[in-house]
Amino acid sequence: MADNDPADLLPNDRVKQAALDGEVTQLHRGNRYGEEGDTFEIDGVAFELVEVTERTLGDMTDEDAKREGSPSLSAYKERMVRAHGGNFEWDDDADVVRHRFERADEDRR
């Protein structure tokens, strides 16, 4: 296991807070930011990567979008365009890495 800087995986304070609140439990990113079993902390709360999977954007589902804090895949796509300043075009064939995580302290109690 390795300790990672959450800034590498979690792109901003809003996402970090959403992870703390349990509203975000995974993120798809263009690069791999850890391996299963790796841990990171946000404000003293430990998280563990429980699944790291290579996929394409076309593999994403409404359930994936909900785990990333969006109500639907359609809303997630719109959020990605806004987050990238309008310079984002959804490509079903684009490679991404899903990082699913959970609070480490909940598993150990």
Steps between C-alpha positions, in 0.01 A plus 500: 500500500608856433388834636388738226437872496123542449574807288623258234168313483250757627519807275362771731363588844138443390577140405699445820204625706258283299721197576496587871120532483467163323354660187800402285633145534686468171662707229584429138824668400717495191793352694548240772550669838549190715447130539245297694593514868666843477384751758463876525371747758270799484483713815616208713252251350662195340378361169603186314489432127292183476487474121714648223376398155592604147191578293371730227262792540246290311506244785363756745146457633250709694619314813858612431380858460314482832813371675677808361239739638281552193131402481540331159751424226356785293556744788851360548584563134378861530706546816814376323453758223459778760792375711732509199396851397301379201810331354378145557337274248355169618660209313361156585834345395717721726699301755442585867578344835228450761623552857242371750569581865345476842574619850766272641386551859152360424649169379715453806234545767 
